[in-house]
Amino acid sequence: MDISTQTTDASPPAPQPKAAQHKSKSHAATRAGDRIFLGLSRGSGILLLAIMAAIAVFLAYRASLAISKDHGNFLTTFEWNTNLIPPTFGIAVLAFGTIVSSIIAMALAVPVAVAIALFITHYAPRRMAGPVAYVIDLLAAVPSIVYGLWGALILVPHMNGLYGWLNDFFGWTGLFSWDQGAPRSMLTVGILLAIMILPIITNVSREVFRQVPRMHEEAALALGATRWEVIRMAVLPFGRSGVISASMLGLGRALGETMAVATVLSPSFDIQASLLNPGGGTFAQNIASKFSEANEFGRDALIASGLVLFVITLLVNGAARLIIARRAEYSGANA
């Protein structure tokens, strides 16, 4: 047999023209199933934006009706009385209480949640990790009113010892001074919110830590790193963006929590320098407690406060997206 004939027979098939390849790809991308899925996905995104815009327009319209008749400064007034003539109301106390209670909750919940997630994924034996994760999942399903009842009946009566200790050792700061009143204050609210958002942050962080490439951890161990050094150099950098996202989910619940805060807090329209003395309030708690007894104008005023909470939530989520975008190159997501 001729050698040239063997070479000719074994040669690979000639490549298709580019036009034919493009035609086949276009045909595959324009099949009926792809078109339907594309339309549903696009429609869902547009519908979500439309719903958000409708909510914003509704809140802005009703808020403008109330703010235009407000005799005080809506942003700085320390009073909420919509039945006066002229009405006087403001959100200074509500904004302060919402932000302070959420900061306390985040400061307490995030480190504990990340530690629990690391324990479940990297330290606990498999027989223990499963039940612990299951219990955390159950905590996320508990209704808010149940947390509120537990806080009012169990947590509040047992806070006297902690408040007394803080007053004895840190009362000189003014931030932890206590006048021996009922412990229905911002610190108690912050602790209760921390317990409520702990399962959310833990569950999301746990799933993020499970996605760490195994080869990264094995490489660090092969180089002589300890388990903590593996977590510090491989696990935490990879999961940083995920932990931030989980924290923002928890913060969103803390900002908008209603029944639990209304059950535990003794509200008043003044700002206390101490976190241990009763007083203050939050947007959601104020809306829940006053909406049923408010007249038409009072409801518009409450909707105006809801608009501020809506804006704060959007700003928090936007800030979180910026943080995640700036740290995306360190997250390990592109590894």
C-alpha positions in Angstrom: 0.0 0.0 0.0 1.3 3.4 -0.9 2.4 5.6 2.1 0.8 8.7 0.6 -2.5 6.8 0.5 -2.2 6.0 4.3 -1.4 9.6 5.1 -4.4 10.8 3.1 -6.8 8.3 4.7 -5.6 9.1 8.3 -5.8 12.9 8.0 -8.5 14.6 10.2 -11.7 15.9 8.6 -11.6 19.3 7.2 -13.0 22.0 9.6 -16.4 23.4 8.9 -16.6 26.9 7.6 -17.1 29.6 10.2 -20.5 30.5 8.7 -21.7 26.9 9.2 -20.4 26.9 12.8 -22.1 30.2 13.6 -25.3 28.9 12.1 -25.3 25.8 14.2 -24.6 27.7 17.4 -27.4 30.2 16.6 -29.8 27.4 15.9 -28.9 25.8 19.3 -29.4 29.1 21.1 -32.7 29.9 19.5 -34.5 26.7 20.3 -38.0 27.0 21.8 -36.9 25.9 25.3 -34.1 28.5 25.3 -36.4 31.2 24.2 -39.0 30.4 26.8 -36.4 30.2 29.6 -34.9 33.5 28.4 -38.3 35.2 28.4 -39.2 33.9 31.8 -35.9 35.0 33.3 -36.0 38.4 31.8 -39.7 38.8 32.7 -39.0 37.9 36.3 -36.2 40.4 36.6 -38.4 43.2 35.1 -41.3 42.2 37.3 -39.1 42.5 40.4 -37.9 45.9 39.4 -41.5 47.0 38.7 -42.6 45.8 42.2 -39.7 47.7 43.9 -40.5 50.8 41.9 -44.2 50.5 42.8 -43.4 50.2 46.5 -41.1 53.2 46.3 -43.7 55.3 44.5 -46.4 54.3 47.0 -44.3 55.1 50.0 -43.0 58.4 48.6 -46.5 59.6 47.7 -48.1 58.8 51.0 -45.0 60.1 52.9 -45.2 63.4 51.0 -48.8 63.9 52.1 -47.8 63.6 55.8 -44.5 65.5 55.7 -46.1 68.5 54.0 -48.3 69.0 57.1 -45.7 68.2 59.7 -45.2 71.2 62.1 -41.8 69.9 63.2 -38.7 68.8 61.4 -39.3 65.2 60.2 -35.6 64.3 60.6 -34.8 65.9 63.9 -38.0 66.1 66.0 -38.0 64.1 69.2 -41.8 63.6 69.3 -44.5 61.6 67.6 -47.9 63.1 68.0 -50.0 63.0 64.8 -53.2 64.0 66.6 -52.1 67.5 67.5 -53.2 70.5 65.4 -50.9 71.1 63.7 -49.3 67.6 63.9 -45.8 67.2 65.1 -43.7 64.1 64.5 -40.1 63.1 63.6 -37.9 60.1 63.2 -34.8 61.1 65.1 -35.4 58.6 68.0 -36.6 55.9 65.7 -33.5 56.1 63.4 -31.2 56.1 66.4 -32.9 53.1 68.0 -33.0 51.1 64.8 -29.3 51.7 64.0 -28.0 51.2 67.6 -30.0 47.9 68.2 -28.9 46.6 64.8 -25.2 47.4 65.5 -25.4 45.7 68.9 -27.0 42.6 67.2 -24.3 42.5 64.5 -21.4 42.9 66.9 -22.7 40.0 69.0 -24.0 37.7 66.2 -21.4 37.8 63.4 -18.3 36.5 65.4 -20.3 33.8 67.1 -22.0 32.8 63.8 -18.7 32.6 61.9 -17.2 30.6 64.7 -20.1 28.1 64.7 -19.8 27.8 60.9 -16.1 27.0 61.2 -16.7 24.5 64.0 -19.3 22.7 61.9 -17.3 22.6 58.7 -13.7 22.1 60.0 -13.6 21.0 63.6 -16.6 19.0 64.7 -16.8 15.3 64.0 -19.3 14.3 61.4 -21.6 12.7 64.0 -21.7 16.0 65.9 -21.7 18.4 62.9 -25.0 17.0 61.5 -27.1 17.5 64.7 -25.6 20.9 65.4 -26.4 22.1 61.9 -29.9 20.7 62.2 -30.5 22.6 65.4 -29.2 25.9 63.9 -31.6 25.3 60.9 -34.5 24.9 63.4 -33.7 28.2 65.1 -34.0 29.9 61.7 -37.6 28.7 61.4 -38.8 29.9 64.8 -41.4 32.8 64.4 -40.6 36.3 65.6 -43.4 36.4 68.1 -42.0 33.2 69.8 -38.6 35.0 70.2 -40.5 38.0 71.6 -42.4 36.0 74.1 -39.2 34.2 75.2 -37.4 37.5 75.5 -40.1 39.1 77.6 -40.7 36.1 79.9 -37.2 34.6 80.1 -34.5 37.0 78.9 -35.7 40.2 80.5 -36.0 38.9 84.0 -32.5 37.3 83.9 -30.7 40.5 82.6 -30.5 42.1 86.0 -27.3 40.4 86.9 -25.6 41.4 83.6 -26.8 44.9 83.9 -25.6 45.2 87.5 -22.1 43.9 86.5 -21.9 46.3 83.6 -22.9 49.2 85.9 -20.4 48.3 88.5 -17.4 48.0 86.2 -18.3 50.1 83.2 -20.9 52.5 84.5 -18.3 55.3 84.6 -18.4 55.4 80.8 -22.0 56.5 80.8 -22.8 54.0 78.1 -23.4 51.2 80.7 -24.8 53.2 83.6 -28.0 51.7 85.0 -30.7 53.4 87.1 -32.0 50.0 88.4 -35.1 50.1 86.1 -36.6 47.3 84.2 -34.0 45.9 81.7 -36.2 46.6 78.7 -33.6 48.7 76.9 -31.6 48.8 73.6 -29.0 46.3 74.9 -31.7 43.7 75.6 -33.2 44.3 72.2 -29.8 44.0 70.6 -29.1 40.7 72.4 -32.5 39.3 71.3 -31.9 40.4 67.7 -28.5 38.8 67.8 -30.1 35.5 68.8 -32.6 35.8 66.0 -30.1 36.6 63.2 -27.5 34.1 64.4 -29.0 31.1 62.4 -29.2 33.1 59.1 -25.5 34.2 59.3 -24.4 30.7 60.4 -26.2 28.8 57.7 -25.0 30.9 54.8 -21.4 31.1 56.2 -21.4 27.3 56.7 -22.3 26.7 53.0 -19.7 29.2 51.8 -17.0 27.5 53.9 -17.9 24.1 52.5 -17.2 25.5 49.0 -13.5 26.2 49.7 -11.4 24.2 47.2 -10.0 21.1 49.0 -6.7 21.5 47.2 -6.1 24.9 48.9 -6.5 23.4 52.3 -4.4 20.3 51.4 -1.6 22.5 50.0 -1.5 24.6 53.2 -1.3 21.4 55.3 1.4 20.0 53.1 3.5 23.2 53.7 3.2 22.6 57.4 0.4 24.9 58.3 -1.7 24.3 61.4 -5.5 24.0 61.3 -5.9 27.6 62.4 -3.4 28.8 59.8 -5.3 26.8 57.1 -8.5 28.6 58.1 -6.8 32.0 58.3 -5.0 31.7 55.0 -7.3 29.6 52.9 -10.8 29.4 54.3 -11.5 32.9 55.5 -10.1 34.7 52.4 -12.2 32.5 50.2 -15.4 33.0 52.2 -15.0 36.7 53.0 -17.5 37.8 50.4 -20.0 35.1 51.5 -19.7 36.1 55.1 -20.4 39.7 54.2 -23.4 38.7 52.2 -24.7 36.5 55.2 -24.1 39.5 57.5 -26.1 41.7 55.3 -29.0 39.2 55.3 -28.9 39.2 59.1 -28.7 43.0 59.3 -31.7 43.2 57.0 -33.8 41.2 59.5 -32.5 43.1 62.4 -33.4 46.4 60.8 -36.9 45.3 60.0 -37.8 43.2 63.1 -41.1 44.1 64.5 -42.9 41.8 67.0 -39.9 40.7 69.0 -38.8 44.3 69.6 -42.3 45.5 70.4 -42.6 42.7 73.0 -39.3 43.4 74.7 -38.7 47.2 74.5 -40.2 49.9 76.7 -40.4 52.6 74.0 -40.3 56.3 74.6 -39.4 59.3 72.3 -36.1 60.2 73.9 -32.6 59.1 73.3 -30.8 57.6 76.3 -27.0 58.0 76.6 -26.9 54.6 78.4 -27.8 51.3 76.6 -29.1 49.9 79.8 -31.9 52.3 80.6 -35.4 51.9 79.0 -36.2 54.3 76.2 -35.9 54.8 72.5 -37.7 52.9 69.7 -37.3 51.5 66.2 -39.1 52.1 62.9 -40.8 48.7 62.8 -41.8 48.6 66.4 -43.3 52.1 66.2 -45.3 51.2 63.1 -46.6 48.0 64.7 -47.6 49.6 67.9 -49.3 52.7 66.5 -50.8 51.6 63.1 -54.0 50.1 64.5 -55.0 53.2 66.5 -53.8 55.8 63.9 -56.2 57.9 61.8 -55.6 58.4 58.0 -53.0 61.1 58.6 -51.3 59.1 61.3 -51.0 56.2 58.9 -49.4 58.4 56.3 -46.9 59.5 58.9 -46.1 55.9 59.8 -45.7 55.2 56.0 -43.2 58.1 55.9 -41.1 56.4 58.6 -41.4 53.2 56.6 -40.0 55.0 53.6 -36.9 56.0 55.7 -36.5 52.4 56.7 -36.8 51.3 53.1 -34.1 53.8 52.1 -31.8 52.7 54.9 -32.2 49.0 53.8 -31.4 49.9 50.2 -28.3 51.8 51.3 -27.1 49.0 53.5 -27.5 46.5 50.6 -25.8 48.8 48.2 -22.9 49.2 50.5 -22.6 45.5 50.9 -22.5 45.0 47.2 -19.7 47.6 46.9 -17.7 45.8 49.6 -18.1 42.5 47.9 -17.2 43.9 44.5 -14.0 45.5 45.9 -13.0 42.2 47.6 -14.0 39.8 44.8 -10.5 39.2 43.7 -9.6 38.0 47.2 -12.7 35.8 47.7 -11.3 32.8 45.8 -14.5 32.7 43.7 -12.4 32.8 40.5 -9.9 30.2 41.6 
